[in-house]
Amino acid sequence: MTKIILILFLILSTIEGFSQNKEFDNIPQGAFHYEIYFAEFGVRMDNRTCVVKITGNRIKVYQDESKNLAGGNVLFDGFVIKHKSGVWILADNENDKNAYEVGGCTEFPVIDFENKLIELC
C-alpha cells in the first residue's frame, strides 16, 4: 500500500500545475469572475469582465459571454508567478519573476487576487 501511495505522489508531482511550493498556497484555486483594467486607456475605458480559471499556479483567462475583445476566447494561458517586487504577475515561465518591469503596458500583466482585477495593456 505504501508503494502505491508513493507512486501516486510521484505521478502527481510531475503533473503540470501541481506544486508543493508553499508560495502557491496564496493563489486562490478554481474559477472566478475578474475585471480587466486596460492600462493603456487609463480611466477612459470601462473595465471589462472575464473568467479566470486557476489550478496550482496555472491560469487561463477567458472572455466572458458579454464581451467581444480581440484575440479569441482565451486572453491568457500561462502561470501565476510572484514577481521579485512582491506582486503577482501572469507569466510564461518561472524566470519571469525577475523581469525588470511588470504591470502597465509591459509584457507581464499584474493580477490582484483581493480585488479580482487583472491589469492588461
Helices and strands as residue ranges (DSSP letters): H 2-14, G 22-26, E 30-38, G 39-44, E 48-55, E 58-63, E 74-82, E 88-91, G 94-98, E 110-112, E 117-120
